[in-house]
Amino acid sequence: MTALIAAATNARILRLVGEADAASAIAALPADQRSLAAGFKGKPGQIVLLPDGGDAQALYGIGKGGDAFVLGGAALTLPQGAWQLEGLPADIDPTLATTAWALGSYSFTIYKPAAREPAQLVAPEGADLDEAKSIAAAVHLTRDLVNTPADRMGPEGLEAAFRDLAETFGATVRVTRGDDLLAQNYPMIHAVGRAAGEAPRLLELEWGDERHPRLALVGKGVCFDTGGLDLKAAQFMRLMKKDMGGAANAMGLARMVMAGNLPVRLHLLVPAVENAVGAGAFRPGDILDSRQGLTVEIDNTDAEGRLVLGDALTRATEEEVDLLLDFATLTGAARVALGPEVAPFYTDDDAVAESLARSAGKVADPLWRMPLWDGYESEMDGDISDLVNSAATPMAGSITAALFLRRFVGEASWVHFDIFAWNPKARPGRPKGGDMHAARAVYQMLKERFQNKG
């Protein structure tokens, strides 16, 4: 059952009440209902169900107002059936409120049925229902990809999902797999994935009118990361099915772009590998060639994501590109800096950074710009190679990783997102588990950038 509908003849009224208005809302209830609402304070997500006889069937707290995602908690807490909002504040965008409801309806049901069907929302006046459904479908795709374990979502599984996405929108796919990566000059992608049971591969999708500006999206597709020979400790390996979260986010964003029919020439690239331990594993001290021609000495095999991205970013810039974006679950340092809820991003393009900041606020998808600090550039210089894949110092780890990637993008307008792709705890509209981070904000920015240029 879809969580979003256009209309329903039997929809019940859900009255939205802020903390400042809770007392007056209770006072306005029929006398026989006031005792039921005695403890209602309008706190975010607080619900009071009211019996038939009044003009509303439930009160729903929205706190101090302004946060559309407070409605993300409604779909799986209200009784099933259709609900119509009353009292949506003017400072909450109706499309974003509708999207939040849909995002809160998500359950990962591939291996276990959902505990219940979500309550349905009749889209409020002014909401773009099709847009909300499209964004929700993209986020749900991303969540499903990240939540699926690596035995079902290795490089082969990720390729299958990639092909399904392309088929849905009539896009073309090109796959370079196994030793063909060497023959076609993707040596770092091959090196990282060659020890795994499923062959490494570069997945490419192209869509759109060739006359339109070219948008390149690159997503880190490390389907499981043991750390390689620099083996991770068990507690850090447990969630490594999510190390393809960058790929999942890029694919979710690509889905939004294609569903929204943005006037762009889309090029989506996903290096899909497993960083496994085996006889063929690359080693600390090895020197890898790269597609760009730079040599890279391996200091740590657990810094593998930047290697596969390096070859993919090089490929993305071999044709003129208007905007290049990459998504990667790249460093623990990013989580130390900003935690799991705020996605750091890096760019030298101030105009793009300002547009992203505005867009993030509009759609409640928090981002924070981090510095590409040139003073740390030398940390990535090698003694016997052009680059090392991991700096000698543990400090500024997210920044030095971004500086490594910058060596592979040339003069392109480029943004790097060091995301978590996981919610360690449930929040309204953001259930525990895999998630889309930053991509909704990017989509808002892309609409503003390209829709008037088609």
C-alpha positions in Angstrom: 0.0 0.0 0.0 1.4 3.4 -1.0 1.7 5.9 1.8 0.7 8.8 -0.4 -2.6 9.3 -2.2 -4.3 12.2 -4.0 -7.7 11.9 -2.3 -9.9 9.6 -0.1 -13.6 9.9 0.7 -13.1 8.4 4.1 -10.0 10.3 5.2 -9.7 11.1 8.9 -8.6 14.5 10.1 -5.1 14.8 11.6 -4.9 18.2 13.4 -1.3 19.5 13.6 -0.7 21.3 16.9 2.5 23.2 18.0 3.7 23.5 21.6 2.5 27.1 21.8 -1.1 26.1 20.8 -1.5 22.9 22.7 -3.5 24.3 25.5 -6.0 26.2 23.3 -6.3 23.1 21.1 -7.3 21.0 24.1 -9.7 23.7 25.3 -11.5 23.7 21.9 -12.2 20.0 22.0 -15.6 18.7 23.0 -15.9 18.2 26.8 -15.9 14.4 26.5 -12.5 14.5 24.7 -10.6 16.9 26.8 -9.6 14.3 29.4 -8.1 12.1 26.6 -5.8 15.0 25.7 -4.9 16.1 29.2 -1.2 15.1 28.7 -0.9 16.5 25.2 1.8 19.2 25.0 2.3 19.4 21.2 5.7 17.8 21.5 7.2 16.6 18.2 5.4 13.3 17.2 3.1 13.3 20.2 -0.3 11.7 19.2 -3.7 11.8 20.9 -6.4 9.6 19.2 -9.9 11.0 19.6 -13.1 9.1 19.3 -15.7 9.9 16.7 -17.9 12.9 17.4 -15.5 15.7 17.0 -14.1 17.4 13.9 -10.7 15.7 14.2 -9.8 12.1 14.8 -6.3 12.8 16.2 -4.0 15.5 17.4 -0.3 15.4 16.3 2.4 17.4 17.9 4.8 19.4 15.7 6.9 21.0 18.4 8.0 24.6 17.8 7.1 24.3 14.1 9.1 24.7 10.9 10.4 21.1 10.8 8.6 19.1 8.0 10.3 15.9 9.1 8.3 15.8 12.3 5.6 14.2 10.1 8.0 11.4 9.2 7.0 9.7 12.4 3.3 9.6 11.5 3.0 6.9 8.9 4.0 4.0 11.2 2.5 5.3 14.4 -1.0 6.4 13.3 -3.7 3.8 12.8 -3.8 2.5 9.2 -6.1 4.2 6.7 -6.2 7.6 5.1 -5.4 10.8 6.9 -5.8 14.4 5.9 -3.8 17.2 7.5 -5.3 20.2 9.2 -3.3 23.2 10.3 -0.1 22.7 8.3 2.0 25.7 9.3 2.9 28.2 6.5 6.6 27.7 7.2 6.5 24.0 6.3 6.6 23.3 2.6 3.7 20.9 1.7 5.7 18.9 -0.7 8.5 18.4 1.8 5.9 17.4 4.5 4.4 14.9 2.0 7.9 13.5 1.3 8.7 13.2 5.0 5.6 11.2 5.5 6.5 8.8 2.7 10.1 8.5 3.9 8.8 7.6 7.4 6.7 4.8 5.8 9.8 2.8 4.8 10.4 -0.8 6.1 13.1 -3.1 4.8 11.0 -6.1 3.9 13.1 -8.3 1.6 13.8 -10.9 4.3 11.1 -10.1 6.9 7.6 -8.8 6.4 6.7 -5.4 7.7 5.1 -5.3 11.0 2.2 -3.3 9.6 1.1 -1.2 6.6 1.7 2.5 6.8 -1.0 5.0 7.3 -1.8 6.9 4.1 -1.6 10.7 3.7 -3.9 12.7 1.4 -1.4 15.1 -0.1 -2.1 18.6 1.4 -3.0 21.5 -0.8 0.0 22.9 -2.7 2.0 19.6 -2.5 3.6 18.2 -5.7 2.5 14.6 -5.1 4.4 13.2 -8.1 7.6 14.9 -6.9 7.1 13.5 -3.4 6.5 10.0 -4.7 9.6 10.2 -7.0 11.9 11.3 -4.3 10.5 8.7 -1.9 11.1 6.0 -4.5 14.7 7.1 -4.9 15.4 7.1 -1.2 13.7 3.7 -0.7 15.9 2.4 -3.5 19.0 3.7 -1.8 17.9 2.3 1.5 17.2 -1.2 0.1 20.6 -1.3 -1.6 22.5 -0.4 1.5 20.5 -2.6 3.8 20.9 -5.7 1.6 23.8 -7.9 2.9 26.9 -8.4 0.9 26.1 -12.0 0.1 23.2 -10.7 -1.9 24.6 -7.3 -2.9 28.2 -8.0 -4.1 29.5 -6.7 -7.4 27.1 -9.0 -9.3 24.1 -7.9 -7.3 25.0 -4.3 -7.6 25.4 -4.7 -11.3 21.9 -6.3 -11.5 20.4 -3.4 -9.6 22.3 -0.9 -11.8 20.9 -2.6 -14.9 17.3 -2.5 -13.5 17.6 1.2 -12.9 18.9 1.8 -16.4 16.1 -0.3 -18.0 13.4 1.6 -16.0 14.4 4.8 -17.7 15.7 3.6 -21.1 19.3 4.4 -20.3 22.3 2.6 -21.8 24.8 0.5 -19.7 28.4 -0.3 -20.3 30.2 -2.8 -18.0 34.0 -3.3 -17.9 34.7 -6.5 -15.8 37.5 -8.6 -14.5 40.8 -8.6 -16.5 39.1 -6.3 -19.1 39.7 -3.6 -16.5 43.5 -4.0 -17.1 43.1 -4.2 -20.8 41.0 -1.0 -20.8 43.2 0.8 -18.3 41.4 0.8 -14.9 44.3 -0.7 -12.9 43.3 0.6 -9.4 39.7 -0.7 -9.7 41.1 -4.1 -10.7 43.8 -4.2 -7.9 41.3 -3.5 -5.1 38.8 -6.1 -6.3 40.9 -8.9 -7.8 41.1 -11.1 -4.7 37.3 -11.4 -4.3 35.1 -14.3 -5.5 33.1 -11.9 -7.7 35.1 -10.0 -10.3 35.6 -6.2 -9.9 33.8 -4.1 -12.5 33.1 -0.5 -13.6 29.5 0.2 -14.2 28.5 3.1 -16.5 25.0 4.4 -17.3 24.3 7.1 -19.8 21.0 8.9 -20.3 19.6 12.1 -21.8 20.0 14.4 -24.8 23.6 14.8 -25.9 23.0 18.5 -26.5 22.4 19.1 -22.8 25.0 19.9 -20.1 26.9 16.8 -19.0 26.4 15.8 -15.4 28.7 13.0 -14.1 27.9 11.1 -10.9 30.4 8.7 -9.3 29.6 6.4 -6.4 31.9 4.3 -4.4 30.7 0.7 -4.8 32.8 -1.3 -2.3 30.2 -4.0 -1.6 32.1 -5.3 1.4 35.3 -4.0 3.0 37.3 -6.3 5.1 40.1 -3.7 5.1 42.1 -6.1 2.9 45.4 -7.3 4.3 45.2 -4.4 6.8 42.3 -6.2 8.3 39.6 -4.3 10.1 38.7 -5.3 13.7 35.4 -7.1 14.0 33.5 -4.1 15.5 34.4 -2.0 12.4 33.7 -4.7 9.9 30.2 -5.4 11.1 28.5 -2.7 9.0 30.8 -2.9 6.0 27.9 -4.0 3.8 27.2 -0.3 3.7 30.5 0.6 2.1 28.7 0.7 -1.2 26.5 3.5 0.2 28.1 6.0 -2.1 27.1 4.0 -5.1 23.6 3.6 -3.6 23.3 7.3 -3.1 24.5 8.1 -6.6 22.1 5.6 -8.0 19.2 7.1 -6.0 20.2 10.6 -7.2 20.4 9.3 -10.8 16.9 7.9 -10.4 15.6 11.4 -9.3 17.3 13.1 -12.2 15.8 10.7 -14.8 12.4 10.6 -13.2 12.4 14.4 -13.1 13.5 14.5 -16.7 16.1 17.1 -16.0 17.7 18.5 -19.1 21.1 17.0 -18.6 23.3 14.4 -20.2 23.7 12.0 -17.3 26.8 9.8 -16.9 26.7 7.6 -13.8 29.8 5.6 -12.9 30.1 3.0 -10.1 33.3 1.0 -9.5 31.8 -2.2 -8.0 34.3 -4.3 -6.0 34.8 -6.3 -2.8 38.0 -5.5 -0.8 38.7 -9.1 0.2 41.6 -11.0 1.7 43.1 -13.7 -0.6 46.1 -14.7 -2.5 45.5 -12.0 -5.1 45.0 -9.2 -2.6 47.0 -6.0 -3.1 49.6 -5.4 -0.3 50.9 -2.5 1.8 53.9 -1.2 -0.1 52.6 -2.1 -3.5 52.7 0.6 -6.1 49.7 0.8 -8.4 49.4 2.5 -11.7 46.2 4.6 -12.3 44.2 5.4 -15.3 45.4 9.0 -15.1 49.0 8.0 -15.2 49.9 8.8 -11.5 51.5 6.1 -9.5 50.1 5.4 -6.0 52.0 3.6 -3.2 49.8 1.6 -0.8 50.3 2.7 2.7 47.1 1.0 4.0 44.9 -1.4 2.1 41.9 -0.2 4.1 42.1 3.1 2.2 40.8 1.4 -0.9 37.7 3.6 -1.7 39.8 6.5 -3.0 41.7 4.1 -5.3 38.6 2.9 -7.2 37.2 6.4 -7.2 40.4 7.7 -8.7 40.1 5.6 -11.8 36.3 6.3 -12.1 36.8 10.1 -11.7 39.5 10.1 -14.4 37.0 8.3 -16.7 34.3 10.8 -15.9 36.5 13.8 -16.9 37.7 12.4 -20.2 34.7 14.1 -21.8 33.7 17.7 -21.1 31.7 17.8 -18.0 29.6 20.6 -16.6 29.4 19.3 -13.1 31.1 16.2 -11.4 29.8 14.8 -8.1 31.1 11.9 -6.2 29.6 10.1 -3.2 31.6 7.8 -0.9 31.5 6.3 2.5 35.2 7.3 2.6 36.5 8.1 6.0 35.8 7.5 9.7 37.4 11.0 10.2 34.3 12.5 8.6 32.1 10.9 11.3 34.4 12.1 14.1 34.1 15.6 12.7 30.4 15.8 12.0 28.7 12.6 13.3 26.3 10.5 11.4 23.6 13.1 10.6 25.5 15.9 8.8 27.3 15.1 5.5 30.5 17.0 4.8 31.3 18.1 1.3 34.3 19.5 -0.5 34.6 21.7 -3.5 36.7 24.6 -4.9 33.6 26.0 -6.6 32.2 28.6 -4.3 29.0 29.2 -6.4 28.2 25.5 -6.2 28.9 25.4 -2.5 26.5 28.3 -1.9 23.8 26.7 -4.0 24.2 23.4 -2.1 23.9 25.2 1.3 20.7 26.9 0.2 19.2 23.7 -1.2 20.1 21.7 1.9 18.1 24.1 4.0 15.1 23.9 1.7 14.8 20.1 1.8 16.1 19.4 5.4 19.1 17.4 4.1 21.9 18.8 6.3 25.3 19.4 4.7 28.5 21.2 5.8 31.3 22.5 3.6 34.8 21.4 4.6 38.0 22.9 3.4 40.2 21.6 0.7 43.2 22.9 2.7 46.2 23.2 0.4 48.5 23.1 3.4 47.8 19.4 3.7 48.4 18.6 0.0 51.9 17.4 0.6 50.6 14.7 3.1 49.6 12.7 0.0 52.9 13.0 -1.8 54.9 9.7 -2.1 58.6 9.2 -1.6 58.9 6.6 -4.4 55.6 7.3 -6.2 53.5 10.3 -7.2 51.0 9.6 -4.3 50.4 7.6 -1.2 46.9 6.4 -0.6 47.0 7.2 3.1 48.6 10.1 5.0 51.2 9.4 7.6 49.3 11.4 10.2 45.8 10.4 11.4 44.9 14.1 11.6 42.5 15.7 9.0 41.8 12.3 7.5 38.7 13.4 5.6 40.4 16.4 4.2 43.5 14.5 3.0 41.3 11.9 1.4 39.5 14.6 -0.5 42.8 16.1 -1.6 43.8 12.7 -2.9 40.7 12.6 -5.0 41.2 16.1 -6.3 44.4 14.9 -8.1 42.1 12.9 -10.4 39.5 15.5 -11.4 41.5 18.1 -13.4 39.8 21.4 -13.9 36.2 20.1 -13.6 33.7 21.7 -11.3 33.7 19.0 -8.7 32.0 18.2 -5.4 33.0 15.3 -3.1 30.6 14.0 -0.4 32.0 11.9 2.4 28.8 10.4 3.6 27.8 7.8 6.2 24.8 6.3 4.4 23.6 4.8 7.7 21.4 5.9 10.6 22.5 4.4 13.8 19.2 5.3 15.5 15.7 5.9 14.2 14.5 9.5 13.8 11.3 10.8 12.2 11.4 10.0 8.5 14.8 8.4 8.9 14.6 4.8 10.1 17.6 3.0 11.5 19.7 1.4 8.8 20.8 2.4 5.3 19.8 5.9 4.1 20.3 8.6 1.5 22.5 11.4 2.7 23.1 14.6 0.8 21.5 13.4 -2.5 18.1 15.1 -1.9 19.9 18.4 -1.3 21.9 17.8 -4.5 18.8 17.1 -6.5 17.2 20.4 -5.3 20.4 22.2 -6.4 20.4 20.4 -9.8 16.8 21.4 -10.5 17.6 25.0 -9.8 20.8 24.8 -11.9 19.5 23.0 -15.0 15.7 23.2 -15.3 15.8 26.7 -16.9 18.6 25.7 -19.3 16.9 22.9 -21.2 
